[in-house]
Amino acid sequence: MIVVENLVKSYNATRVLHGVDHCQQRGEAVVLIGPSGCGKSTFLRCLNQLEVADAGSITIGDVTVTGGGPPRNAEERERQRRLRLRAGMVFQSFNLFPHLTVLQNVAEAPRFVKRMPRSQAEAAASALLAKVGLEEKAGAYPAQLSGGQQQRVAIARALAMEPEVMLFDEPTSALDPELRDEVLRVMRQLAEEGMTMIVVTHEMQFARDMADTILFFEGGRVLEAGSPEQIFTAPVHERTREFLRRASTR
């Protein structure tokens, strides 16, 4: 489902990703862990083309884009568009439209990007709100919701585009523990249903419980990859062990 080869990304003179490779099967849940600033979020942003890599290639499903700068022609722009449609993304901040109701927030992209009729888009949005446990909030506005509820709406909004892959960039980092659990329950449900997922998180217990594979990032590289059992009980690298020791004391 996902193949990344030799992905390189720099900001001015600072190299953030140093030739990252990654291969992921359909239905697999991969969790990225590592210290802040190690390239995890940049990796996700390159996958759905919020950032364009300097070198390397990204394949999601049947679409491949290559690095080297912005699209240079109509064919490259179309490939970029198709790749973005395959990868839904949920961010740390909720980024909901404050002037739209919850239902409208979820239905907006299918209506205007996929040209879905309003009735069809809103019916699908209602079903997704039920999926994340918020059907009774369809007529509310984002300011009337808790942070956990807003993040669940953001997940429903990403799912509304029917992506093949879901990318989560520290989706619970701005939430207190009780609200965090609401969001983690929805993400666990998606994993159990077979959604292909990549999750950046500092929630070590969630990573241990949910991931099929864990990648430990350090300095813009994948320093270590393995099953949760291997990473958490017998990590190969001392740097991984040090990170997990510190994470366990938080």
C-alpha positions as CSV (number, residue, x, y, z in Angstrom):
1,M,0.0,0.0,0.0
2,I,2.8,2.4,0.9
3,V,6.3,2.4,-0.5
4,V,8.8,5.2,0.3
5,E,12.3,5.2,-1.1
6,N,15.2,7.4,-0.2
7,L,13.1,10.3,1.0
8,V,15.1,13.5,1.5
9,K,13.8,16.8,2.8
10,S,15.7,19.9,3.9
11,Y,14.6,23.4,5.1
12,N,17.2,25.8,3.8
13,A,20.5,24.3,5.0
14,T,19.0,22.0,7.6
15,R,18.4,18.5,6.4
16,V,15.4,17.0,8.2
17,L,15.0,13.6,6.4
18,H,18.1,11.7,5.4
19,G,17.0,9.1,2.8
20,V,14.1,7.4,4.7
21,D,12.8,4.1,3.3
22,H,9.5,2.6,4.4
23,C,7.2,-0.2,3.1
24,Q,3.8,-0.9,4.6
25,Q,1.1,-3.4,3.7
26,R,-2.6,-2.7,3.4
27,G,-4.4,-2.8,6.7
28,E,-1.2,-2.4,8.7
29,A,-1.0,0.2,11.6
30,V,2.5,1.8,11.9
31,V,3.4,4.0,14.8
32,L,6.3,6.5,14.6
33,I,8.0,7.3,17.9
34,G,11.1,9.4,18.7
35,P,12.2,12.7,20.2
36,S,10.7,16.0,19.1
37,G,12.4,17.4,16.0
38,C,13.5,14.1,14.6
39,G,11.5,14.3,11.4
40,K,8.4,12.3,12.2
41,S,5.9,15.0,11.3
42,T,7.8,16.1,8.2
43,F,7.7,12.5,7.0
44,L,3.9,12.5,7.3
45,R,3.6,15.9,5.6
46,C,5.6,14.6,2.7
47,L,3.4,11.5,2.4
48,N,0.3,13.6,1.6
49,Q,2.2,16.4,-0.2
50,L,1.8,19.2,2.3
51,E,5.6,19.2,1.9
52,V,7.4,18.3,-1.3
53,A,10.5,16.1,-0.8
54,D,13.8,17.2,-2.3
55,A,14.6,13.6,-3.5
56,G,13.2,10.1,-3.3
57,S,9.7,8.7,-4.2
58,I,6.4,8.0,-2.5
59,T,3.9,5.5,-3.7
60,I,0.4,5.1,-2.1
61,G,-1.7,2.5,-3.8
62,D,-1.2,2.9,-7.6
63,V,0.1,6.5,-7.5
64,T,3.8,7.5,-7.3
65,V,5.2,11.0,-6.9
66,T,8.9,11.8,-6.9
67,G,10.8,14.5,-5.1
68,G,12.8,17.3,-6.5
69,G,10.6,20.3,-6.1
70,P,7.0,21.4,-6.9
71,P,5.2,19.7,-9.8
72,R,6.5,21.0,-13.1
73,N,3.6,20.1,-15.4
74,A,0.0,19.1,-15.5
75,E,0.8,15.4,-15.3
76,E,2.8,15.8,-12.1
77,R,0.2,18.1,-10.6
78,E,-2.5,15.4,-11.3
79,R,-0.4,12.7,-9.6
80,Q,0.1,14.9,-6.6
81,R,-3.7,15.5,-6.4
82,R,-4.4,11.8,-6.7
83,L,-1.9,11.0,-3.9
84,R,-3.4,13.6,-1.6
85,L,-6.8,12.0,-2.1
86,R,-5.5,8.7,-1.0
87,A,-4.0,10.0,2.3
88,G,-6.3,11.6,4.9
89,M,-4.6,13.5,7.6
90,V,-5.5,14.5,11.2
91,F,-3.3,17.1,12.9
92,Q,-2.5,18.2,16.4
93,S,-4.9,21.2,16.0
94,F,-8.4,20.5,14.8
95,N,-8.6,23.0,12.0
96,L,-12.4,22.9,11.8
97,F,-14.3,25.7,10.1
98,P,-15.7,27.7,13.0
99,H,-18.6,29.1,10.9
100,L,-19.9,25.7,9.8
101,T,-21.8,23.2,11.8
102,V,-20.2,19.8,12.6
103,L,-22.2,18.2,9.9
104,Q,-21.2,20.8,7.4
105,N,-17.5,20.5,8.3
106,V,-17.6,16.8,7.5
107,A,-19.6,17.1,4.3
108,E,-17.7,20.1,2.9
109,A,-14.8,18.4,1.2
110,P,-16.9,15.6,-0.5
111,R,-19.3,18.3,-1.8
112,F,-16.7,20.7,-3.2
113,V,-13.7,18.4,-4.0
114,K,-15.5,15.3,-5.1
115,R,-18.6,17.1,-6.4
116,M,-20.9,14.9,-4.3
117,P,-24.6,16.0,-4.2
118,R,-25.4,17.8,-0.9
119,S,-27.9,15.2,0.2
120,Q,-25.5,12.3,-0.4
121,A,-22.6,14.2,1.3
122,E,-24.6,15.0,4.4
123,A,-26.0,11.4,4.6
124,A,-22.4,10.1,4.5
125,A,-21.3,12.7,7.0
126,S,-24.1,11.7,9.4
127,A,-23.0,8.1,9.2
128,L,-19.4,9.1,10.0
129,L,-20.4,11.2,12.9
130,A,-22.3,8.1,14.3
131,K,-19.1,6.1,13.8
132,V,-17.1,8.5,16.0
133,G,-19.9,8.8,18.5
134,L,-21.0,12.4,17.7
135,E,-24.3,12.0,15.8
136,E,-26.1,14.1,18.4
137,K,-23.6,17.0,17.7
138,A,-24.4,17.3,14.0
139,G,-26.0,20.8,14.4
140,A,-23.4,22.2,16.8
141,Y,-20.6,24.5,16.0
142,P,-16.9,23.7,16.8
143,A,-16.8,26.3,19.6
144,Q,-19.6,24.3,21.4
145,L,-17.5,21.1,21.5
146,S,-14.7,19.9,23.8
147,G,-11.3,19.4,22.3
148,G,-11.8,15.6,22.2
149,Q,-15.0,16.1,20.3
150,Q,-13.5,18.5,17.9
151,Q,-10.7,16.0,17.2
152,R,-13.2,13.2,16.5
153,V,-15.0,15.5,14.1
154,A,-11.6,16.1,12.4
155,I,-11.2,12.3,12.1
156,A,-14.7,12.0,10.6
157,R,-13.9,14.8,8.1
158,A,-10.7,13.0,7.0
159,L,-12.6,9.8,6.6
160,A,-15.3,11.5,4.5
161,M,-12.9,11.6,1.5
162,E,-12.7,7.8,1.7
163,P,-8.9,7.7,1.9
164,E,-6.9,4.5,1.5
165,V,-4.5,5.6,4.2
166,M,-5.0,7.7,7.4
167,L,-2.1,9.8,8.8
168,F,-2.3,11.0,12.4
169,D,0.2,13.7,13.5
170,E,0.1,13.6,17.4
171,P,-3.7,13.9,17.4
172,T,-3.9,13.8,21.2
173,S,-1.1,16.1,22.2
174,A,-3.3,19.1,22.9
175,L,-5.9,17.1,25.0
176,D,-6.1,16.2,28.6
177,P,-6.2,12.5,29.6
178,E,-10.0,12.0,29.6
179,L,-10.5,13.7,26.2
180,R,-7.4,11.9,24.9
181,D,-9.0,8.5,25.6
182,E,-12.1,9.5,23.5
183,V,-9.8,10.0,20.4
184,L,-7.7,7.0,21.0
185,R,-10.8,4.8,21.2
186,V,-11.8,5.9,17.7
187,M,-8.3,5.3,16.4
188,R,-8.2,1.8,17.9
189,Q,-11.6,1.1,16.2
190,L,-10.2,2.2,12.8
191,A,-7.1,-0.1,13.3
192,E,-9.3,-3.0,14.2
193,E,-11.4,-2.4,11.1
194,G,-8.3,-2.7,8.9
195,M,-7.6,0.9,8.0
196,T,-4.0,1.4,6.9
197,M,-2.6,4.0,9.3
198,I,0.6,5.8,10.2
199,V,0.5,7.5,13.6
200,V,3.0,9.9,15.1
201,T,2.5,9.8,18.9
202,H,4.1,10.1,22.3
203,E,1.5,7.8,23.8
204,M,3.7,4.8,24.4
205,Q,0.9,2.5,25.7
206,F,-1.2,3.3,22.7
207,A,1.8,2.5,20.4
208,R,2.4,-0.8,22.2
209,D,-1.3,-1.8,22.1
210,M,-2.2,-0.7,18.6
211,A,0.8,-0.9,16.3
212,D,1.7,-3.7,14.0
213,T,5.1,-2.1,13.5
214,I,6.9,0.7,15.3
215,L,9.5,2.9,13.7
216,F,11.9,4.8,16.0
217,F,13.1,8.0,14.3
218,E,16.3,9.7,15.3
219,G,18.0,12.6,13.5
220,G,15.8,12.3,10.3
221,R,16.4,8.5,10.0
222,V,14.6,5.3,10.9
223,L,17.1,4.1,13.5
224,E,15.1,1.0,14.4
225,A,12.0,-0.8,13.3
226,G,10.2,-3.8,14.7
227,S,7.1,-5.2,16.4
228,P,5.9,-3.5,19.6
229,E,7.2,-6.5,21.6
230,Q,10.6,-6.2,20.1
231,I,10.9,-2.4,20.4
232,F,9.6,-2.2,23.9
233,T,11.2,-5.3,25.4
234,A,14.4,-5.8,23.5
235,P,15.4,-2.7,21.5
236,V,18.6,-3.1,19.6
237,H,20.0,0.4,19.8
238,E,21.0,2.1,23.0
239,R,19.4,5.4,21.8
240,T,16.0,3.6,21.5
241,R,16.4,2.2,25.0
242,E,17.3,5.7,26.4
243,F,14.2,7.2,24.7
244,L,11.9,4.6,26.1
245,R,13.3,4.9,29.6
246,R,12.7,8.7,29.5
247,A,9.2,8.2,28.0
248,S,8.2,5.8,30.7
249,T,8.9,8.3,33.4
250,R,6.7,11.0,32.0
